[in-house]
Amino acid sequence: MGKITRLELENFTCFEKLGLEFSEGVNVLIGVNGTGKTHILKVLYAACAITVGEDRGKYLSTELCSIFNPFVNGLGRLSRRPIEQGQETKIKICTDNGVTLDLLFLPRSDDYYLKEHEEKGSPKWSEESLESVYIPVKEMLAHAPGFISLNHKREISFEEVYVNVITQAYLPKLRKLPNLEYEKIFRELGKAINGEVILKGEHFFLKNEQGEFEFSLLAEGVRKLALIWLLIQNGSLNPGAILFWDEPEANLNPSLLGLVVETLLELQRQGVQIFLTTHNYVLLKEFDLGKRKDDAVRYISLFRENDSDPVTSHSTDEYLAINPNAIAGTFDDLYDREIKRSLAGN
C-alpha cells in the first residue's frame, strides 16, 4: 500500500492555487472556517476510494460528485468562484510509489472532456489499493439501521462518506489483531467506552456490566470512540491504511482528547497515515506533548492574508512554528482578556 505525498489544487472550491506536501504519519489541518480543510480531506479520500472495492476503477470526477454531493451532480460547481472564462480546474495527487492522479475540467465541462483528461499519464492509479476510512464530523452509527438499504433504493441527499463509514463499521471482526500494540490500543479504547460494541441486526449496542445500550442512548462522544474501537477490531485501520477524520474533538469530553491523540500517534507508528482537521487547542497541544522524537506529525495551517484573498498555506513539523495558528491565537486572546479583567478588579 502506498502513502499520499502531495496534493496540488488549482481553481478548486476556495483554492486558487495550492500545493501541499504530506507527512507519512499524522497531518493536522488547522484554519478558520471556510479555508477548505474538509475539502482537502474529501479530495484525498475520493482518490483513495477509487482504488478499492466497488469503486475501484471509477473516474475521480464521478467519485468527487459522490463525496461532495454538488447540486445535480455538477462537477463544475466544485470550480472556484468567481473564475474567468476558459480557466481550468486542476487536481493532482501523488503517492510515494511515484504514481500520480490528474483531473482537469472546466466549470461547464461535459463527460467527453473529463474522460479525455482524467488520469492522463497515470494508468497505474487503480493498482495502488489505498485502503482508507473517512470519519465525518457527524456520528452515524446511531442512524445506521436501514440507512444502507435506503441509500441503495432511493436518491437521498447524503454524501457517500456517511454510507461508507457505516458499511465499514458493519464488517465482521478479525480473528486476531495485527500485533500487541493494536491489542493495547483496543483495550484502552474499551476502557474508555466502558464495554464492547455488539451488533443485533443493523443496530449497534454498547454492552457492559449495566446491560446493553442502543447507540441512540449514548453520548455522541462515546459513539465516536466506539467507532474507532470497531474499525480497529475489524481491520479497517490495519497497518498501511489511511485515516481521514474531520474534527475528532466534536462532542468529545476534553478529558478524552489525550486518549484520542495517543491512539492516533500509535496508529501512525504502526504505519497508518492520518489526515485530520481541528479547531481545538487541547487536541493540538496533546499532539505537541505526546509526540515522540521519531513520530511523524505535520501541521498545515490554511489561511487568507485578507478576507478577499485566496487561501494559502504554511506547513511545519514543529508545533511552535505553526504560523498563523488561529487556535492558539484565540486561546491567548482569552487568557489576555481574563488577566485584564482580574487586574481591573483590583
Secondary structure as the mmCIF struct_conf table of DSSP 4:
data_model
#
loop_
_struct_conf.conf_type_id
_struct_conf.id
_struct_conf.beg_label_comp_id
_struct_conf.beg_label_asym_id
_struct_conf.beg_label_seq_id
_struct_conf.end_label_comp_id
_struct_conf.end_label_asym_id
_struct_conf.end_label_seq_id
STRN STRN1 ILE A 4 PHE A 12
TURN_TY1_P TURN_TY1_P1 THR A 13 CYS A 14
STRN STRN2 PHE A 15 GLU A 21
BEND BEND1 GLU A 24 GLY A 25
STRN STRN3 VAL A 26 ILE A 30
BEND BEND2 VAL A 32 VAL A 32
TURN_TY1_P TURN_TY1_P2 ASN A 33 GLY A 34
BEND BEND3 THR A 35 THR A 35
HELX_RH_AL_P HELX_RH_AL_P1 LYS A 37 ALA A 49
TURN_TY1_P TURN_TY1_P3 ILE A 50 THR A 51
BEND BEND4 VAL A 52 VAL A 52
HELX_RH_3T_P HELX_RH_3T_P1 GLY A 53 ASP A 55
TURN_TY1_P TURN_TY1_P4 ARG A 56 GLY A 57
HELX_RH_AL_P HELX_RH_AL_P2 LEU A 60 PHE A 68
HELX_RH_3T_P HELX_RH_3T_P2 PHE A 71 ASN A 73
HELX_RH_3T_P HELX_RH_3T_P3 LEU A 75 LEU A 78
STRN STRN4 SER A 79 SER A 79
BEND BEND5 ARG A 81 PRO A 82
TURN_TY1_P TURN_TY1_P5 GLN A 85 GLY A 86
HELX_LH_PP_P HELX_LH_PP_P1 GLN A 87 GLU A 88
STRN STRN5 THR A 89 THR A 95
TURN_TY1_P TURN_TY1_P6 ASP A 96 ASN A 97
BEND BEND6 GLY A 98 GLY A 98
STRN STRN6 THR A 100 PHE A 105
TURN_TY1_P TURN_TY1_P7 PRO A 107 ARG A 108
HELX_RH_AL_P HELX_RH_AL_P3 ASP A 111 HIS A 117
TURN_TY1_P TURN_TY1_P8 GLU A 118 GLY A 121
TURN_TY1_P TURN_TY1_P9 PRO A 123 LYS A 124
HELX_RH_3T_P HELX_RH_3T_P4 TRP A 125 GLU A 127
BEND BEND7 GLU A 128 GLU A 128
STRN STRN7 SER A 132 ILE A 135
BEND BEND8 VAL A 137 LYS A 138
HELX_RH_3T_P HELX_RH_3T_P5 LEU A 141 HIS A 143
TURN_TY1_P TURN_TY1_P10 PRO A 145 GLY A 146
HELX_RH_AL_P HELX_RH_AL_P4 PHE A 147 LYS A 153
BEND BEND9 ARG A 154 ARG A 154
HELX_RH_AL_P HELX_RH_AL_P5 GLU A 160 ALA A 169
TURN_TY1_P TURN_TY1_P11 TYR A 170 TYR A 170
BEND BEND10 LEU A 171 LEU A 171
HELX_LH_PP_P HELX_LH_PP_P2 PRO A 172 LEU A 174
BEND BEND11 ARG A 175 LYS A 176
BEND BEND12 PRO A 178 ASN A 179
HELX_RH_AL_P HELX_RH_AL_P6 LEU A 180 ILE A 193
TURN_TY1_P TURN_TY1_P12 ASN A 194 ASN A 194
BEND BEND13 GLY A 195 GLY A 195
STRN STRN8 GLU A 196 LYS A 200
TURN_TY1_P TURN_TY1_P13 GLY A 201 GLU A 202
STRN STRN9 HIS A 203 ASN A 208
TURN_TY1_P TURN_TY1_P14 GLU A 209 GLN A 210
STRN STRN10 GLY A 211 GLU A 214
HELX_RH_3T_P HELX_RH_3T_P6 PHE A 215 LEU A 217
BEND BEND14 LEU A 218 LEU A 218
HELX_RH_AL_P HELX_RH_AL_P7 GLU A 220 GLN A 233
TURN_TY1_P TURN_TY1_P15 ASN A 234 LEU A 237
TURN_TY1_P TURN_TY1_P16 PRO A 239 GLY A 240
STRN STRN11 ILE A 242 ASP A 246
TURN_TY1_P TURN_TY1_P17 PRO A 248 ASN A 251
HELX_RH_3T_P HELX_RH_3T_P7 PRO A 254 LEU A 256
HELX_RH_AL_P HELX_RH_AL_P8 LEU A 257 ARG A 269
TURN_TY1_P TURN_TY1_P18 GLN A 270 GLY A 271
STRN STRN12 GLN A 273 THR A 277
HELX_RH_AL_P HELX_RH_AL_P9 TYR A 281 GLY A 290
TURN_TY1_P TURN_TY1_P19 LYS A 293 ASP A 294
STRN STRN13 VAL A 297 PHE A 303
BEND BEND15 GLU A 305 ASN A 306
TURN_TY1_P TURN_TY1_P20 ASP A 307 SER A 308
BEND BEND16 ASP A 309 ASP A 309
HELX_LH_PP_P HELX_LH_PP_P3 PRO A 310 VAL A 311
STRN STRN14 THR A 312 THR A 316
BEND BEND17 ASP A 317 GLU A 318
HELX_RH_3T_P HELX_RH_3T_P8 TYR A 319 ALA A 321
BEND BEND18 ASN A 323 PRO A 324
HELX_RH_AL_P HELX_RH_AL_P10 ALA A 326 GLY A 345
#
